C-alpha cells in the first residue's frame, strides 16, 4: 500500500495564562523545536508580526506544518507536544487540515493519553478516508 502524500497542517497554540507577546514567543520556540524533528517542516505563517508588535489574532500562535509520509513523524510530533506541556501545562493545541477540519488537543488529553492511542487519533484525522 503506498504511503499518503505529505500532509500540510496548521497548528495553533492557545494559552489563557499568556498575553499575545508571550504566546508568540512560545510559538516561535515550539516551531523551531518541531522543525528539528526528521520529516517535519515547521514555519511561522507569512505576515508573522514582528517582535513587540500586535498581530492578527489568527496569526498569533500559528505554526504551519508539513509532515512527511510515515507514522514515525506523528510520534515525534506527539513527543514534542508532550514535552512542551511539561514546561507549560496551560497550552492547548489545535490541528487544522487544508479542508478546514480541526482536531483539538488539550493538555489533559496529551498528558494522560498513551502515545499509541493518540497516534491513532491523529492518523485518523490526517487520513479520514482510510
N, C-alpha and C positions, 0 to 999 in steps of 0.2 A: 504494500500500500504506500503511495507516495506521501511525503510529508506535506503539510499545508504550507501555503506561501507565508512569508514573514508577515507578522501582524503589527499593524500600526494602532497604537492606543494613546489616549490622553490620560495621564494620572494626575488627579487633582488632590491636593492636600488641604485639609481644613484643621484648624486648631482654635477652639473657643477661648483658650487661655493666652493666645498670642495676638499682637497687633499685626498690621499688614507688613510692616518692615521686618519684624521678626519672622513671620511666616515666609516671606520671600527669601530671607537668608537661609532658613531651613530648607526651602525648596531647592535653592542653588546647591547647597551641600549634598542633599539627597540625590540630585541629578548627577552630580559628579561621582558619587559612590555607586549609583546604579550603572552609570556609563562605564565603570571599570570592570563590570561583570562580562564574561565572554558571551557573545551572542545578543547583547542588549546595547542599543544605541539610545542614549537619553539626552535630550536637548530641551532648552527652555524655548517657549514659543517666540517667534519674531515679534518685535514690539515690546519685549520684556522691559518693564520700567527700570530706569537707571536707579542705582542705589540712592536712597533718600527721597525718591520721587514717588508720588502716588500713581498707581496704575489701574487699569481696568480690573474690576474685581474678578472677572473670569480669568484673566491672565495671572493674577497673583496666586501662587500655589500650584501652578500647572507645569507639568513635565510631559513632553512628547516622547513616547517610547516606540522603538522599532524592535520587535522581538524576532529573532531568528527562529526558524522552524526547529522543533525538538523540545522534548519535555524538560531537559535539564535547565533550560532558560527560566522556566516558571519557578522551579525550585530555588534557583539563585535569586530571583526577584522576591519570592516569599521570605527567604532568609534575610535579605537586606531590609525589607519592611519590618520584620520581627525585631531585628537588631535596633532599628531606629525607634521602635516603640519602647524598647527598654530604656532608651535615652530620653524619650519624650512621649510618655504614655497618653497625652491628651490629643495626639494626632489621629485623624481619620483619613482614609484614602478612598478615592472613587476612581474606578477604571471606566473609560468610555471608549466603545468601539467607533469605527468610522460611520456606522449606520445610526449612531446616537444611543444605542443600548448602553445601560450603565450597570455596574456592579459595585456596591458599596462594601468596603471592608472596614469595620470598626475595630478599635483596639481590642475589645474583648473577644471578637471573632479570631483575630490573628494570634492573640496570646494563648487562647485556650484550644484552638483547633490543631489537630495534628497535621503535619505537612502534607501527607498523602491525601487526606480528605480535602484540604484547602486547594491543593494542586488540581484535583479532580473538578472542583467547583470552578476554578479559573479556566481550566481547559474546556469545560462545557460552555462557559461564557465566550471564550475565544472562538470556538467551533460549534455553534449551536445546531448545525445541520448534521453533525456526526453522531 
